[in-house]
Every structure is written in structure tokens, then in C-alpha cells.
Amino acid sequence: MTSGAPLTGVKETDVPDLTATANGLPVIPDFAHIRHAATTTPHEKMLRRPYN
């Protein structure tokens, strides 16, 4: 969990598998922020602005 990787990945840059399940439940919950940020079409994109 300290790598920043999605729950279905190993590295931070891995694409999350939003369809993965474990014991009949989704690995990444429906309310997870990554689901809201995931695009469904090429023209959708969430831009993140870094803060420091």
C-alpha cells in the first residue's frame, strides 16, 4: 500500500482493473475516487493540478 499502486496493480503507473473481484465483491469499491477519475471515452479526462 505504500507504493501508490492501485489495489489491482504493483507499480504506481499500473492501470487499475475496475472489473476485478474477490469473493464476489469488487476489489476497487464503487465509491473509490479512482472510479470517478477513470474515463470511459477518449475525450473525457480529469486533469490534476499539483499543490505544494
Secondary structure as UniProt FT lines:
FT   TURN            7..8
FT   TURN            12..13
FT   TURN            18..19
FT   STRAND          21..22
FT   TURN            23..24
FT   STRAND          25..26
FT   TURN            30..31
FT   HELIX           33..37
FT   TURN            42..43
//
